[in-house]
């Protein structure tokens, strides 16, 4: 019973880390998509590459800027949660 609780707690924390890490990229993708959609609706331009290329560029830029945060979050989760479980402490 105790090992199940540890497993589920670790999975819950891992999923929360995944959510926290993905928030910057998803927020920029949402904002870029809404703003490009608004511009397309106002100008009646219905070009598919107009939505894809700027959104991809924005996601790439935010990913590059937030790589340090993502790496630090994953490493701290690994050191604080996973390594003690592997060691048995």
C-alpha positions as CSV (number, residue, x, y, z in Angstrom):
1,X,0.0,0.0,0.0
2,X,2.8,2.4,0.9
3,X,4.6,1.7,-2.4
4,X,1.4,2.5,-4.4
5,X,1.1,5.9,-2.6
6,X,4.8,6.7,-3.3
7,X,4.2,5.7,-7.0
8,X,1.1,7.8,-7.4
9,X,2.6,10.8,-5.6
10,X,5.7,10.7,-7.8
11,X,3.5,10.4,-10.9
12,X,1.4,13.3,-9.7
13,X,4.5,15.5,-9.2
14,X,5.9,14.4,-12.5
15,X,2.7,15.4,-14.3
16,X,2.7,18.8,-12.5
17,X,6.3,19.4,-13.6
18,X,5.3,18.6,-17.2
19,X,2.4,21.1,-16.9
20,X,4.7,23.8,-15.4
21,X,7.3,23.2,-18.1
22,X,4.8,23.4,-20.9
23,X,3.0,26.6,-19.8
24,X,5.4,29.1,-21.5
25,X,5.2,27.4,-24.9
26,X,1.5,26.7,-24.8
27,X,0.8,30.3,-23.7
28,X,2.8,31.8,-26.6
29,X,1.2,29.3,-29.0
30,X,-2.2,30.4,-27.8
31,X,-1.5,34.1,-28.0
32,X,0.2,33.8,-31.4
33,X,-2.7,31.8,-32.8
34,X,-5.4,34.2,-31.5
35,X,-3.5,37.3,-32.7
36,X,-2.8,35.8,-36.2
37,X,-6.4,34.6,-36.4
38,X,-7.6,38.1,-35.5
39,X,-5.4,39.6,-38.2
40,X,-6.7,37.1,-40.7
41,X,-10.3,37.8,-39.8
42,X,-9.8,41.5,-40.1
43,X,-7.9,41.4,-43.4
44,X,-9.7,38.4,-45.0
45,X,-6.4,36.8,-45.7
46,X,-6.8,33.0,-45.5
47,X,-3.3,31.7,-46.1
48,X,-2.3,28.6,-44.2
49,X,1.4,29.4,-44.0
50,X,0.5,32.8,-42.4
51,X,-0.7,30.9,-39.3
52,X,2.0,28.2,-39.3
53,X,5.3,30.1,-39.8
54,X,4.8,32.9,-37.2
55,X,3.5,30.5,-34.6
56,X,6.4,28.1,-35.2
57,X,8.9,31.0,-34.9
58,X,7.3,32.2,-31.6
59,X,7.3,28.7,-30.2
60,X,10.9,28.3,-31.2
61,X,11.9,31.6,-29.6
62,X,10.1,30.9,-26.3
63,X,11.6,27.4,-26.2
64,X,15.1,28.7,-26.7
65,X,14.5,31.4,-24.0
66,X,13.0,29.0,-21.5
67,X,15.3,26.0,-21.9
68,X,17.3,26.9,-18.8
69,X,14.1,27.1,-16.7
70,X,12.9,23.8,-18.2
71,X,16.2,22.0,-17.6
72,X,16.5,23.3,-14.0
73,X,12.9,22.2,-13.2
74,X,13.5,18.7,-14.6
75,X,16.9,18.4,-12.9
76,X,15.5,19.5,-9.5
77,X,12.6,17.1,-9.8
78,X,15.0,14.3,-10.7
79,X,17.4,15.1,-7.8
80,X,14.7,15.8,-5.2
81,X,12.3,13.0,-6.1
82,X,13.6,10.3,-8.4
83,X,17.2,9.8,-7.0
84,X,16.0,9.3,-3.4
85,X,13.5,6.7,-4.6
86,X,16.2,4.9,-6.6
87,X,18.6,5.0,-3.6
88,X,15.8,3.9,-1.3
89,X,15.8,6.8,1.1
